Amino acid sequence: MTLNVYNTLTRSIEEFIPFHGKKVNMYVCGPTVYDHCHLGHARSYVSFDVIRKYLIYRGYDVNYISNITDVDDKVINRARETGEDPFVLSRKFTESFIEDMETLSVLAPDTQPKVTEHIPEIIETVGTLIENGTAYVTHKGNVYYDLTKSMDKIGILSHQTVEGLMEGSGNRIDVENDKSYQLDFVLWKSASENEPGWESPWGWGRPGWHIECSFMSMKYGSEQLDIHGGGMDLIFPHHEAEIHQSESCSGEHPFSKYWLHNGFLTIHKEKMSKSLGNFFTIKEVLSKFSPGTIRFFIVYTQYRSTIDFSEETLKEAGRARKRLLNTISNVKHALKKAHEDGNDNGLTDLISETRDAFINSMDDDFNTREAIGNLFVFSRKINSIITSEKPGRLSLEKILEFYSEINEVLGILTEDEKPASEDVANGLSEEDITEMIGLREKAREEKDWAKSDAIRDNLKEKGIFIEDRKDGIRWKRM
């Protein structure tokens, strides 16, 4: 089995072969922390969390770096609006971001460097580019990367022409009158005395957005990364800028062997974005939907595809995930009464076949959609076998171990600690459901069939299915 990934750099599917055997240096651009993160951020970081965990599952030693941009024009402008100290504001939203990621079961990066903690080293990196002639200082105290020194690499990642980039650069590139060339990008930005900044050889200022990622990825990863990831909106100018400045700084080519970009999360077919004002924060969505449902909603689409957000699609995701959780619950229930020496009923072979199918799907550019589809097929077969064949304890334990194995990668099969509102059918908590089932049982004991049927029908209307079995009553959400 060979792992293949889509490389934005070459626009093709390629066999994944890291620079150094099983060692993988992986860098994913982190957030600019000026507000609570929205669901589009969750889409990106959950997607790369799955990719990282699958690489670990396949035996790779992954060094995962993701930065925090805690000083930036957006941070400063928001601080002006709120009257807060910009560094206090960025710390607050850094903590909010980390909290959201923990809630969504995103594994913390091996290294999560902050810009403000690396200013002297970033200044040194900018100085290196000035010394080697690929950057210049202006009379305003700005430092720009000189793209005329690497014209052959313009459009290398976005696959656009110089003319096309010049035409469309107005809203993506800082427009300043002290540039030598329109597409040149800032490495060090001069600041007024009343703005956050640091002393540098070029005056008071702060780092440009692009240079921080080049420095941090090379310091904590390698001068040549195996994987660089982020959202598709970062391809130009951010990731192209990283290629120019990193390769000019290190002299190594390519800066990253594989470029992976996740698709957008849209709302009404338009990209979810703070700048467009059409976003929902992760915390807002968590107030209505469980972390497991949100993660399933993201993972049930292959990472490069677009996901369109609506409450209904999240509800559908919750219902689909419940089917898998119900199967796990059924297995646990069967395990309580299973015989030690019971039959295998072909379950060992079924697990092996499903594992191979899972790997084949994930090896195809991390096709989580297909991988989860295989899990649904597996679960339907499991439900049929445990109902009709009564397999033994060992086989049932193997099933649970397999679900746990898959969950280490996908993170969608962990029971939520407490139900969100979408998991409480029309206001019914598990305690409410248990109480209603108890009332139904009492009605049945008293042979009040009309009342019994009424309670059952009431539960069914609220999405609760009751199953009367020889070994007791079972219920599940539909």
Disulfide bonds with the S-S distance in Angstrom:
none
